[in-house]
């Protein structure tokens, strides 16, 4: 797979796709409530996805998530 963003979905990975969507919206500074409404999931599910993403990326904040997502979106980034 070419350079995939953090927590990008694997082929056929529905849970990973949802986690990626949650991470992308969180990186855009949406609240958990706004993310939940946009994706038709609960705020608890949003929180669970973010916790999993933070753990995978070894980060602790939305600012760090936004930085990681932006860095990965840059052309030519590893």
Secondary structure by P-SEA (a helix, b strand, c coil): cccccccccccccaaaaaaaaaaaaaaacccaaaaaaaacccaaaaaaaaaaaaaaaccccaaaaaaaaaaaaccccc
